[in-house]
Amino acid sequence: MLCELEIKDILLIENLSLNFSSGLNAFTGETGTGKSILLDCLGFVLGARGQASIVRDGAARGEVTAIFSIKKDSQVQQILEEADIPKSEELILRRVNFSDGRKSAWVNEKRVSSDFLRLLGDNLIEFHGQHDERGLLDSKGHLQLLDQFAKLEPLLTSVKQAFLDLKENQKTLETFIQRNQEISEEEDLIKHNLKEISDLGTYPGEEAELDTKRRLMQNAQTIRDNIVQAGGLIGREGAEGQLNDSIRWLEKATAQAGNVLNDTLSSLRKAHLELLEAQSGIENTLSDLSFNSEELEIVEDRLFLIRGLSRKHKVLSDQLPELEQSLLDKLSLIETGSDNIERLKQSYDEKLSEFNKMAENLSLERQKAASILDKMIEKEFRPLKMERARFKTELQQTSPSELGKDSAVFTISTNPGSKFDPLMKIASGGELSRFLLALKVCLTSDQKAGSVVFDEIDRGVGGATADAVGRRLLKLAESNAQVLAVTHSPQVAALADTHFMVSKETNNESALSHVNEISGKNRVEEIARMISGDRITDEAREASRVLIAGAGRS
């Protein structure tokens, strides 16, 4: 609910502060006094586009602040939470328009964008004017309004989930069919490549092993010559012979010198044993290096095959076994593809059947709700002096979606025998306003916004019809909404819980608009003016008192 509205330096308003009540709040005043400015300011603080020209002449900036009370479980609280704005039962919106066109906005002192203000505004206030093409006139929202009226949210949630499951299943099936088709077209190539890799029978690390072996073979003669030379130096004619001679001479010396040379002799004998082991190693290596040119050719051919297949498939040689497994998997997919496709088709058919069943149930509930809503709205037509009009919610089958398989359009037949047309095609502004009011009264318990604004909804009607309009506005306000109405009708003004009068003060240099809450004698005078015009008569004052008394107001 809108609690307060403060306006500074906007158009004809210098400084204004208004406190609103729940129920019906009416704004009256002569034409040109600035009633529409109030609605413009309210729209501005809720994110509507502002221009430099809205700043009052001579001021550096214009500012509008709106304070709302919001319920703890409202959609607004969720929007605030998602924007990291602390939850509060009081919501303060402030927006500034500078004279150079710049704009700034805050929500509970946190800087926000105009888009965020509009998001909040859609959930705070609903605007209706003579030719407003939003809200109830927008056929895109009629299905949602019908669902809210019928309280179909649980069923809608189930239908949405069933549709999402269906689309996911369809996507999986289509992807699988496409992939299986692509693989099937390559089946011969897959089998050929698989045979090549399988026949090769390589393993990770084989290329490195063969490369090392080939290098060894290619350098074998040089290696043999070096090893033979080394073997000759440590053989019987070399180091081994000299070491044996040293041991014999020391053994003779030990016999004469006693134990003095025991450690030295022990070290030499140990060295002799290690030298013999080294000789054995040299002999074994020479044996290993004994191969012919055919063996080298075999190794090189094997390397050529491995590297050629690696280049062909653009993988490392160590990855060939992985590629072989991947090709095996593709063949398996081809072989089992038909079975898998049938299984997925069966699953899709089951999901489709489940969705259709839920969507049909939803359609039936919508048809029932539409019939009830149509009768309720036509019942509202009678006191609004539209007895000849008929209302029909037209439901049509559409392509499946998260919302089921229906579309809805609110239509009107203004005279017996005339066809039903969408609300937007109603030519008469007065009729359209009353149609919207009847709709709003029937749908109000399900509205998301806590406040509703009607701009001159009673234009073109008077007498008993104007009284009926006022009483419907009052009923709307008493049921589940705060109503703000700009009105030219004394009957509507008399029914208001809170009455504001808009006036304009003019001098030679400027004009200023003022808004005051009125009651008692002042209210009698204002409603009398609305009845008789500029010349207020005693008869008009008496008629004003009768209207106010009849409305149970003061």
URJOSUL-V72117 format. One line per field, one symbol per residue. phi: phi as a letter, one per 20 degrees, with the letter a starting at -180 (. if undefined). psi: psi as a letter, one per 30 degrees, with the letter a starting at -180 (. if undefined). Layout:
phi = ???
psi = ???
//
This chain:
phi = .fdbcdccldledebbccdddfnedddcqffnfofffgfffffffeoffdcgfffggnefbdbcccdddcffdfffffffffemdgfbfddddccddefenfccbcclmdfcefffffffgfddcdeccfcfeelfeeffeffffffffeleggfffffffffffffffffffffffffffffffdgffffffffgffffmfbgnfgfffffffgfffdfffffgffffffffdefecfffffffffffffffffeemefdgffffffffffffffffffffffffffeebdffffffffffffffffffffelcfgfeffffgfffffffffffdgffffffffffffffffffgfffffffffffffffffgfffffffgfemcfeeccbeedcfcfgbfeoccccceccdebgnefecggfeffffffgffffffffffdffdfeeeccdddlfefncblffffffffffffffffabeddcecdefffffeffcddddccdccfdbccecccfcblfffgfffffffdnfeedfffffffffffffemdc
psi = kkelkkkkhjcgkejkkkklllajjkklllkgfgefeeeeeeeefgglkllfffkkkflflkkkkkkkkklegleeeeeeefghkkklfkkjkkkkjlfgflkkkkjhgkklleeeeeeeeffekkkkaehkgabffjfffeeeeeeeefhgeeeeeeeeeeeeeeeeeeeeeeeeeeeeeeeefgeeeeeeeeeeeeeehllkfeeeeeeeeeeeefgeeeeeeeeeeeeefgaefbeeeeeeeeeeeeeeeeeefbgegeeeeeeeeeeeeeeeeeeeeeeeeeeegjllfeeeeeeeeeeeeeeeeeeeghlleffeeeeeeeeeeeeeeeegeeeeeeeeeeeeeeeeeeeeeeeeeeeeeeeeeeeeeeeeeeefeefghhfflkkkjjkkklkkafgbhllkkklkjflkfllkllefgkekeeeeeeeeeeeeeffefgkfkfkkkkjhfgkglabeeeeeeeeeeeeeefeglkkkkkkgkeeeeffkekkkkklkkkafelkkkkkkkllbeeeeeeeeefefaejkleeeeeeeeeeeeffgl.
//
